[in-house]
């Protein structure tokens, strides 16, 4: 069976980010994986019913997705509204889709409070970021799915080519 890859919808050119934009990733490996039927696209936030556009959200106080999942941190919008429940639902939806479709890898946009896997923003809405992962990335990893950021597509390509 061909290993499938869960991919952030914004990386595939869908205008689903909080600001109504996409962050399309153009790479020959993506074209190949699309042709092979390996890609499964999701915007976790939209799957949980969040609108586009929406206020920016960050995980509070320099915490990360694992802390949100354990109930020790919240995800807050820039206006102060607590959207933790929506982000937890988003992560659960992404995990369910990954399991249902046989995804063993995920290629997610870095920086997002959902999909960030290398860095996320610190909760101050000042543009400051720190090492860490978002809620969806944390839940996927906790369930054995290998998560790669958009900056690691070469690494993912090598991993897939080696795994078959």
Backbone as CSV, one residue per row, in Angstrom:
resi,resn,N_x,N_y,N_z,CA_x,CA_y,CA_z,C_x,C_y,C_z
1,UNK,0.846,-1.198,0.000,0.000,0.000,0.000,0.879,1.244,0.000
2,UNK,0.494,2.222,-0.771,1.233,3.473,-0.860,0.926,4.344,0.357
3,UNK,1.982,4.793,1.034,1.812,5.647,2.211,1.175,6.971,1.802
4,UNK,0.184,7.378,2.564,-0.500,8.650,2.291,0.054,9.749,3.185
5,UNK,-0.172,10.991,2.732,0.355,12.176,3.410,-0.787,13.155,3.661
6,UNK,-1.019,13.483,4.925,-1.974,14.525,5.279,-1.287,15.867,5.034
7,UNK,-1.932,16.771,4.293,-1.306,18.035,3.920,-2.198,19.213,4.317
8,UNK,-1.579,20.247,4.886,-2.307,21.487,5.179,-2.888,22.045,3.886
9,UNK,-4.178,22.345,3.901,-4.856,22.842,2.704,-4.213,24.120,2.167
10,UNK,-3.716,24.988,3.064,-3.108,26.237,2.597,-1.868,25.977,1.755
11,UNK,-1.156,24.876,2.043,0.033,24.533,1.253,-0.339,24.073,-0.155
12,UNK,-1.567,23.623,-0.306,-2.044,23.161,-1.608,-2.718,24.278,-2.395
13,UNK,-2.614,25.507,-1.897,-3.138,26.662,-2.622,-4.537,27.083,-2.239
14,UNK,-5.120,26.457,-1.227,-6.458,26.842,-0.780,-6.364,28.064,0.140
15,UNK,-7.196,29.048,-0.109,-7.180,30.292,0.675,-7.978,30.091,1.964
16,UNK,-7.375,29.372,2.911,-8.072,28.981,4.139,-7.406,29.507,5.411
17,UNK,-6.295,30.212,5.266,-5.614,30.713,6.455,-6.461,31.771,7.159
18,UNK,-6.091,32.090,8.383,-6.855,33.060,9.176,-7.053,34.374,8.426
19,UNK,-6.066,34.747,7.595,-6.135,36.014,6.868,-6.767,35.871,5.481
20,UNK,-7.340,34.706,5.206,-7.994,34.474,3.924,-7.030,34.186,2.791
21,UNK,-5.786,33.918,3.114,-4.762,33.659,2.106,-4.383,32.174,2.072
22,UNK,-3.600,31.824,1.067,-2.973,30.504,0.971,-1.478,30.699,1.180
23,UNK,-0.768,29.636,1.375,0.707,29.661,1.421,1.182,28.516,0.543
24,UNK,0.806,28.585,-0.726,1.045,27.466,-1.632,2.515,27.076,-1.675
25,UNK,2.730,25.790,-1.539,4.065,25.207,-1.622,4.186,24.555,-2.995
26,UNK,5.171,24.981,-3.755,5.395,24.427,-5.082,6.670,23.590,-5.012
27,UNK,6.529,22.301,-5.309,7.668,21.399,-5.237,7.370,20.184,-6.113
28,UNK,8.364,19.691,-6.849,8.130,18.521,-7.714,7.614,17.302,-6.946
29,UNK,8.043,17.135,-5.703,7.573,15.993,-4.913,6.057,16.070,-4.704
30,UNK,5.533,17.278,-4.464,4.082,17.425,-4.294,3.346,17.025,-5.568
31,UNK,3.878,17.434,-6.707,3.261,17.059,-7.979,3.255,15.540,-8.147
32,UNK,4.357,14.912,-7.814,4.472,13.455,-7.928,3.500,12.758,-6.972
33,UNK,3.464,13.233,-5.708,2.574,12.606,-4.727,1.112,12.789,-5.104
34,UNK,0.782,13.944,-5.678,-0.594,14.188,-6.130,-0.947,13.182,-7.224
35,UNK,-0.045,13.014,-8.201,-0.275,12.079,-9.298,-0.399,10.639,-8.800
36,UNK,0.307,10.325,-7.730,0.264,8.976,-7.152,-0.934,8.773,-6.230
37,UNK,-1.713,9.823,-6.001,-2.880,9.719,-5.143,-2.554,9.627,-3.664
38,UNK,-1.398,10.156,-3.266,-0.956,10.064,-1.871,-1.481,11.183,-0.972
39,UNK,-1.909,12.308,-1.550,-2.210,13.489,-0.744,-3.648,13.514,-0.232
40,UNK,-3.771,13.829,1.050,-5.066,14.015,1.707,-5.023,15.412,2.308
41,UNK,-5.873,16.298,1.824,-5.809,17.711,2.199,-6.838,18.052,3.272
42,UNK,-6.394,18.851,4.253,-7.309,19.329,5.295,-6.833,20.677,5.816
43,UNK,-7.786,21.531,6.152,-7.515,22.683,6.995,-8.180,22.331,8.323
44,UNK,-7.392,22.014,9.344,-8.007,21.605,10.606,-9.011,22.615,11.151
45,UNK,-8.660,23.902,11.118,-9.564,24.912,11.663,-10.893,24.941,10.914
46,UNK,-10.844,24.890,9.596,-12.092,24.890,8.828,-12.898,23.628,9.106
47,UNK,-12.225,22.503,9.311,-12.944,21.258,9.607,-13.708,21.361,10.920
48,UNK,-13.267,22.255,11.802,-13.936,22.468,13.084,-14.939,23.613,13.019
49,UNK,-15.193,24.127,11.815,-16.214,25.147,11.629,-15.742,26.582,11.792
50,UNK,-14.425,26.786,11.877,-13.924,28.162,12.009,-14.008,28.867,10.654
51,UNK,-14.335,30.148,10.658,-14.520,30.877,9.398,-13.197,31.334,8.777
52,UNK,-13.293,31.737,7.530,-12.185,32.383,6.817,-12.752,33.663,6.246
53,UNK,-12.156,34.810,6.521,-11.030,34.990,7.447,-11.503,34.902,8.900
54,UNK,-10.533,34.847,9.810,-10.807,34.815,11.239,-9.688,35.564,11.942
55,UNK,-9.909,35.928,13.190,-8.850,36.605,13.937,-7.662,35.673,14.118
56,UNK,-6.446,36.225,14.135,-5.291,35.374,14.413,-5.414,34.770,15.810
57,UNK,-4.877,33.576,15.962,-4.895,32.893,17.246,-3.492,32.387,17.563
58,UNK,-3.176,32.357,18.848,-1.880,31.838,19.308,-2.098,31.080,20.607
59,UNK,-1.202,30.160,20.876,-1.226,29.430,22.142,-0.617,30.337,23.205
60,UNK,-1.317,30.490,24.304,-0.949,31.468,25.328,0.385,31.171,26.011
61,UNK,1.002,32.239,26.461,2.128,32.207,27.398,3.297,31.326,26.982
62,UNK,3.595,31.274,25.683,4.747,30.502,25.236,4.594,29.001,25.383
63,UNK,3.356,28.542,25.536,3.098,27.107,25.667,3.003,26.475,24.281
64,UNK,2.641,25.185,24.223,2.571,24.491,22.940,1.343,23.595,22.866
65,UNK,1.212,22.918,21.724,0.042,22.092,21.471,-0.145,20.968,22.470
66,UNK,0.938,20.371,22.941,0.820,19.295,23.934,0.184,19.823,25.216
67,UNK,0.539,21.041,25.593,-0.049,21.657,26.798,-1.537,21.947,26.583
68,UNK,-1.910,22.327,25.357,-3.328,22.541,25.053,-4.074,21.211,25.165
69,UNK,-3.501,20.150,24.607,-4.150,18.836,24.649,-4.299,18.320,26.072
70,UNK,-3.341,18.635,26.940,-3.409,18.172,28.334,-4.285,19.070,29.202
71,UNK,-4.770,20.174,28.636,-5.617,21.089,29.384,-4.851,22.130,30.186
72,UNK,-3.529,22.224,29.940,-2.686,23.148,30.694,-2.405,24.464,29.978
73,UNK,-2.985,24.676,28.798,-2.816,25.928,28.053,-4.046,26.125,27.176
74,UNK,-4.235,27.367,26.769,-5.367,27.714,25.919,-4.876,28.306,24.606
75,UNK,-5.760,28.283,23.612,-5.541,28.988,22.356,-6.468,30.195,22.389
76,UNK,-5.880,31.382,22.212,-6.652,32.619,22.283,-6.551,33.386,20.981
77,UNK,-7.658,33.999,20.579,-7.630,34.901,19.436,-7.023,36.227,19.880
78,UNK,-6.611,37.024,18.906,-6.009,38.323,19.217,-6.974,39.228,19.981
79,UNK,-8.267,39.008,19.834,-9.260,39.782,20.572,-9.532,39.250,21.968
80,UNK,-8.888,38.147,22.332,-9.024,37.595,23.670,-9.968,36.410,23.795
81,UNK,-10.724,36.102,22.748,-11.672,34.982,22.826,-10.922,33.652,22.890
82,UNK,-11.360,32.780,23.782,-10.782,31.446,23.960,-11.325,30.534,22.860
83,UNK,-10.443,30.035,21.998,-10.837,29.128,20.915,-10.194,27.749,21.094
84,UNK,-9.861,27.434,22.340,-9.224,26.148,22.638,-10.081,24.975,22.163
85,UNK,-11.373,25.009,22.446,-12.251,23.897,22.059,-12.238,23.690,20.549
86,UNK,-12.260,24.771,19.792,-12.233,24.661,18.332,-10.912,24.052,17.849
87,UNK,-9.803,24.454,18.453,-8.507,23.923,18.037,-8.336,22.460,18.434
88,UNK,-8.892,22.075,19.573,-8.864,20.659,19.967,-9.717,19.836,18.998
89,UNK,-10.897,20.354,18.636,-11.753,19.663,17.674,-11.065,19.568,16.321
90,UNK,-10.397,20.628,15.916,-9.657,20.635,14.655,-8.610,19.522,14.628
91,UNK,-7.877,19.378,15.726,-6.845,18.338,15.822,-7.473,16.948,15.760
92,UNK,-8.583,16.771,16.471,-9.278,15.467,16.456,-9.768,15.139,15.044
93,UNK,-10.288,16.144,14.334,-10.765,15.933,12.964,-9.616,15.526,12.043
94,UNK,-8.476,16.201,12.187,-7.318,15.881,11.350,-6.826,14.471,11.638
95,UNK,-6.762,14.105,12.917,-6.328,12.753,13.269,-7.294,11.712,12.713
96,UNK,-8.592,11.946,12.861,-9.582,10.996,12.348,-9.437,10.823,10.836
97,UNK,-9.249,11.919,10.109,-9.073,11.839,8.656,-7.790,11.087,8.310
98,UNK,-6.725,11.376,9.034,-5.448,10.694,8.780,-5.590,9.184,8.979
99,UNK,-6.243,8.795,10.043,-6.423,7.362,10.319,-7.330,6.727,9.269
100,UNK,-8.431,7.392,8.975,-9.406,6.870,8.014,-8.801,6.659,6.629
101,UNK,-7.883,7.540,6.238,-7.322,7.478,4.882,-5.938,6.832,4.829
102,UNK,-5.433,6.379,5.965,-4.152,5.679,5.981,-2.932,6.573,5.884
103,UNK,-3.029,7.797,6.366,-1.876,8.702,6.339,-0.866,8.284,7.414
104,UNK,0.365,8.132,7.010,1.433,7.844,7.975,2.370,9.035,8.117
105,UNK,2.213,10.012,7.223,3.001,11.238,7.249,2.054,12.431,7.215
106,UNK,2.551,13.570,7.701,1.818,14.819,7.581,2.801,15.909,7.166
107,UNK,2.372,16.752,6.239,3.144,17.904,5.775,2.314,19.132,6.115
108,UNK,2.768,19.861,7.152,1.948,20.931,7.716,2.679,22.265,7.695
109,UNK,1.921,23.343,7.589,2.479,24.697,7.557,3.041,25.063,8.927
110,UNK,4.275,25.512,8.954,4.896,25.860,10.221,4.385,27.205,10.723
111,UNK,4.411,27.390,12.030,4.006,28.641,12.646,2.573,28.656,13.140
112,UNK,1.735,27.816,12.581,0.315,27.797,12.914,0.081,27.202,14.306
113,UNK,-0.905,27.733,15.053,-1.227,27.139,16.347,-1.866,25.755,16.209
114,UNK,-2.261,25.384,15.000,-2.713,24.022,14.711,-1.568,23.196,14.145
115,UNK,-1.040,23.664,13.029,-0.160,22.850,12.199,1.332,23.052,12.421
116,UNK,1.726,24.068,13.171,3.152,24.296,13.390,3.819,23.058,13.962
117,UNK,4.967,22.700,13.425,5.674,21.529,13.951,7.106,21.843,14.356
118,UNK,7.642,22.943,13.880,8.990,23.356,14.252,8.964,24.596,15.126
119,UNK,8.083,25.525,14.769,7.924,26.740,15.572,6.467,27.169,15.586
120,UNK,6.108,27.893,16.641,4.807,28.520,16.778,5.028,29.899,17.390
121,UNK,4.001,30.716,17.352,4.098,32.044,17.948,3.808,31.960,19.446
122,UNK,4.352,32.912,20.197,4.423,32.781,21.661,3.198,33.235,22.441
123,UNK,2.160,33.671,21.757,0.949,34.064,22.461,0.860,35.550,22.753
124,UNK,1.888,36.299,22.390,1.898,37.742,22.661,1.370,38.564,21.489
125,UNK,1.155,37.912,20.334,0.713,38.579,19.100,1.677,39.689,18.691
126,UNK,2.959,39.476,18.991,3.991,40.459,18.666,4.878,39.985,17.517
127,UNK,4.594,38.792,16.991,5.444,38.218,15.951,6.576,37.382,16.523
128,UNK,6.677,37.301,17.836,7.726,36.491,18.468,7.339,35.020,18.401
129,UNK,8.304,34.205,18.041,8.030,32.781,17.933,9.050,31.980,18.732
130,UNK,8.716,30.735,18.962,9.604,29.847,19.705,9.457,28.431,19.159
131,UNK,10.405,27.584,19.494,10.327,26.185,19.090,9.106,25.562,19.737
132,UNK,8.401,24.772,18.989,7.227,24.109,19.526,6.308,23.674,18.417
133,UNK,5.235,23.022,18.817,4.285,22.516,17.832,2.872,22.917,18.215
134,UNK,2.031,23.015,17.188,0.640,23.351,17.383,-0.171,22.152,17.837
135,UNK,-1.446,22.364,18.032,-2.329,21.351,18.604,-2.474,20.146,17.675
136,UNK,-2.717,20.373,16.397,-2.871,19.269,15.446,-1.569,18.496,15.295
137,UNK,-0.460,19.207,15.126,0.834,18.528,14.985,1.129,17.664,16.210
138,UNK,0.840,18.188,17.395,1.099,17.434,18.629,0.247,16.165,18.688
139,UNK,-1.035,16.280,18.326,-1.912,15.114,18.387,-1.524,14.070,17.341
140,UNK,-1.181,14.515,16.147,-0.751,13.569,15.117,0.507,12.822,15.569
141,UNK,1.493,13.547,16.069,2.731,12.916,16.535,2.465,11.942,17.671
142,UNK,1.590,12.328,18.593,1.264,11.463,19.733,0.605,10.161,19.282
143,UNK,0.072,10.157,18.066,-0.580,8.977,17.527,0.230,8.295,16.423
144,UNK,1.531,8.584,16.391,2.442,7.851,15.520,2.547,8.331,14.091
145,UNK,1.984,9.481,13.782,2.103,10.024,12.428,3.330,10.928,12.391
146,UNK,4.192,10.698,11.415,5.408,11.517,11.285,5.032,12.862,10.693
147,UNK,5.369,13.934,11.404,4.994,15.284,10.995,6.218,16.040,10.481
148,UNK,6.047,16.661,9.323,7.088,17.468,8.697,6.509,18.848,8.415
149,UNK,7.344,19.881,8.557,6.900,21.231,8.210,7.115,21.466,6.723
150,UNK,6.521,22.548,6.216,6.699,22.920,4.817,8.175,23.145,4.494
151,UNK,8.977,23.506,5.494,10.412,23.714,5.279,11.185,22.400,5.235
152,UNK,10.509,21.283,5.499,11.160,19.971,5.537,10.700,19.060,4.407
153,UNK,10.207,19.631,3.317,9.678,18.788,2.243,10.755,17.889,1.636
154,UNK,11.977,18.377,1.558,13.063,17.528,1.039,13.288,16.323,1.954
155,UNK,13.264,16.565,3.245,13.428,15.495,4.228,12.285,14.480,4.110
156,UNK,11.061,14.974,3.961,9.921,14.087,3.784,10.059,13.283,2.497
157,UNK,10.490,13.935,1.443,10.679,13.250,0.168,11.685,12.104,0.304
158,UNK,12.783,12.362,0.971,13.788,11.318,1.199,13.210,10.198,2.054
159,UNK,12.432,10.558,3.065,11.833,9.561,3.958,10.858,8.666,3.183
160,UNK,10.036,9.271,2.325,9.057,8.504,1.551,9.737,7.655,0.507
161,UNK,10.704,8.228,-0.194,11.406,7.448,-1.229,12.129,6.253,-0.620
162,UNK,12.608,6.417,0.604,13.277,5.305,1.286,12.304,4.284,1.826
163,UNK,11.066,4.736,2.139,10.066,3.849,2.731,9.208,3.140,1.676
164,UNK,9.164,3.732,0.469,8.381,3.128,-0.612,6.945,3.408,-0.574
